[in-house]
Amino acid sequence: MSAIDVDKRYRERWLLRHVSLRVRPGELLVLAGTNGAGKSTLLKMLSGELTPDGGEIRYGDRPAGDWPLRELAKRRAVMPQDQRLGFPFTARDVVLMGRYAHHQGYPRAADRQLARRLMASLDIGHLAQRLYPTLSGGERARVQLARALCQVLDSDTPEPPLLLLDEPTASLDLAHQQLALSVAHTFTRREGGGVCAVLHDLNLAAQYADRLAILAEQRLLAEGPPATILTEALLSRAFATQVQVIRHPALAHPLVTTARPGSAPDGHAATGQACAARGGIEVSR
């Protein structure tokens, strides 16, 4: 799925300007940036919830809007940021909602088996009979991730499946943040699917992303592998705050830390190598 030079505005305010980005099969792409930078707007345009005012969203070889809704639902699933649901469905019922595009109204035995497997993989099997509105925020998030996976797995379509996740770890504890992103990462490797996830935690992005796209002021600022994007100069510019990037003491990826304004370590300045010099693509200045 690709966004090609897309724009979006609300009245006189630009929400996104001239952004081009591709979600590739077999890859976990993370969107990061400040609040209001345009991350969720871009994800909503990729999902079809919002229509670009300029540019185009394409899925495969044709515009996303040309796909019949049922066919598109078999190929891509969305985990929204707002996970409220007022009706008293059980958690298992919510997960099984992901299968509606694949059957004629009644889940098959194979659908129920897939739902059980996914719920177990996300540590929510024990919640199967709980009413969804009674679940905690983190439990709801894992139910919604299971529903999205249930929607695109075991599909009869030739195209690689696609997951669009809006802040999937925002309400999760440390262990379940790792679990959720591990499941998403496994989806890219085992199923050949593509994942586009909005994350605020750059250290989680460093661990799991194949590619990191930084948005700032409604534009795509830089795109590339985390090791080339997570530099002090670029992050300080994108987030308007002081950062220090060091090598993780146990894992082979960068570790991003921040400090209170005016509390820079002695002798340290945010002078990381330029993104382009290290292999990333700095898109705008």
Secondary structure by P-SEA (a helix, b strand, c coil): ccccbbbbbccccccccbbbbbbcccbbbbbbbcccccaaaaaaaaacccccccccccccccccccccaaaaaaccccccccccccccccaaaaaaccccccccccccaaaaaaaaaaaaaaccccccccccccccaaaaaaaaaaaaaaaccccccccbbbbbbccccccccaaaaaaaaaaaaaaaacccbbbbbbbccaaaaaacccbbbbbccccccccccccccccaaaaaaaacbbbbbbccccccbbbbbbbcccccccccccccccccccccccccc
